[in-house]
Amino acid sequence: MWQDPIIKETRELRNQYAAQFKHDLDAIFEDIKARQEKSTRKRVSFPPRKPAVIKKCA
């Protein structure tokens, strides 16, 4: 079966990153939050959107 090399590399990197935290999701989340706070990049946040009303057909 053919494997996309970009997908393979991405999954390997994700695995390496998760292994640093022994695959503990809470630790990974805390690291991501800490990196976000240190970042100098501008963050974009959009207000929540109202759900669309779908009319039922009779």
Buried (B, 14 or more C-beta within 10 A) or exposed (E): EEEEEEEEEEEEEEEEEBEEBEEEEEEBEEBEEEEEEEEEEEEEEEEEEEEEEEEEEE
